[in-house]
Amino acid sequence: MPRGGKNGVIDDDAFEALSGTESLPRRRADVLMLDEHFRSHPQIIGFSNRHIYLQRLELKKDPSWGQSLPVGSGFHVRPVRGTARRGDNGRSWQNEEEAAAVIELIQQLRKRDSRSLSLGVVTPFAAQKDNLREKLEGFRLASDVLVDTASGFQGDERDVIIFSPVIAKGITSPASRWVESPPNLINVAITRAREALFVVGDIDYCLQQEGILRKLALYCNDIELLRKTSDAELELFSWMVVKGWDPKVHPRVGDLEVDFILDSSNGDRLAIEVDGRQHTNTIEQDKARDAYLQGQGYVVMRIPAREVLETPFEVVHRIAQIVSRSFQAAGGRGQGDEFLAEAGRRRGRERGQ
């Protein structure tokens, strides 16, 4: 079949996409057929559950299962400022700076104690795929890493996935829109990861887009903020994702920044603060913060960071007791109760209780 981006003939990227994404969910009926998800870490599938599957998935993977991974489990971001350019013969798109960052990351992962982990790289564009494969051949890493477009990866999975979106300064608006519409390409790219996902790209440029790329960039920023702020906050975020909730991360209420806020469509609002050891010295300040938030109509819940790290299922259960009526009224499913209970029993056995 002839392929090329000119004269109205389908190009390499479109050919690969059309050949591989027809089975992905496009309508609500398609989404409803997908009930439970066991493969990916909650931070990874949490994005797709929110923006693709409309919170219809019940997540069945304990966020703590992969914590012993040398690379660190969950969702990771490696910001890169690059330039998108046409590939050979003006076909497809590639990003040299982004490709170099991907290769550097692969080398770092292979130098660490992670050789037993399967590794893959997913990109929307055929030119970037070819560029990365050539570079890996030069470093004698091609046999260790599967590199393909999103459509080529469909049905496959790896322990660790690196996503190279290519979208950056220099790309055309039609190319950016092609990646975003429909959002299936992004969904396939990130959900190929079982334990860890690295997004390597120009996050700031993706924020300028209007569709799923912007949503992905916002999610990247939330995750990175939590990683830099508190292990306990990141842990709680992961468990709230398992529950099927959509917490706002570090939103501002007036002059205050709150760790998390959970809203419901009937107007109920819960402000959640995760308190580290330093809060033993800020009791009066915390009381003043709580009073202000309550005056703004929020229910305030303070949770010791230690409890989040040691018994997160119990913490989530307490949160659920507060929000369950609100979220049921708002159409939520109250997901994961049985799974959380089993996770709690398993964690208790591990602690010798």
Secondary structure as UniProt FT lines:
FT   TURN            7..8
FT   HELIX           12..20
FT   TURN            22..23
FT   HELIX           28..32
FT   STRAND          36..37
FT   HELIX           42..51
FT   TURN            54..55
FT   STRAND          58..59
FT   TURN            63..68
FT   TURN            70..71
FT   STRAND          74..79
FT   STRAND          83..86
FT   HELIX           88..90
FT   STRAND          93..95
FT   HELIX           96..111
FT   TURN            115..116
FT   STRAND          119..123
FT   HELIX           126..138
FT   TURN            139..140
FT   TURN            142..144
FT   STRAND          145..149
FT   HELIX           150..153
FT   TURN            154..155
FT   STRAND          158..163
FT   HELIX           173..180
FT   HELIX           184..190
FT   TURN            191..192
FT   STRAND          193..201
FT   HELIX           203..207
FT   HELIX           212..229
FT   HELIX           231..243
FT   STRAND          248..249
FT   STRAND          252..253
FT   TURN            254..255
FT   STRAND          256..257
FT   STRAND          260..263
FT   TURN            265..266
FT   STRAND          269..275
FT   HELIX           277..281
FT   HELIX           283..295
FT   TURN            296..297
FT   STRAND          299..304
FT   HELIX           305..310
FT   HELIX           312..329
FT   TURN            330..331
FT   TURN            335..336
FT   HELIX           337..350
FT   TURN            351..352
//
